[in-house]
């Protein structure tokens, strides 16, 4: 399982541990990933995604999973999230017609 947020695309970053004596050793900064269940209002189902804490706040800020995916860039989303975005867009178009 990769350490990458399915909604925002956040992944590990690299940097240095710096000691008091200014010695530098490589380290990794890992994203704060959580397995969360998010509800789609349009589809009426829930989905389990591996999302960062910042991504979860963004979903809440935009008004839910459907609104977040409608505005999200395709290159940031995982394959599962992209499939979900297309399914939601199809259901939205069918409801509007």
Order of alpha helices (4+ residues) and beta strands (2+ residues): beta-beta-beta-beta-alpha-alpha-alpha
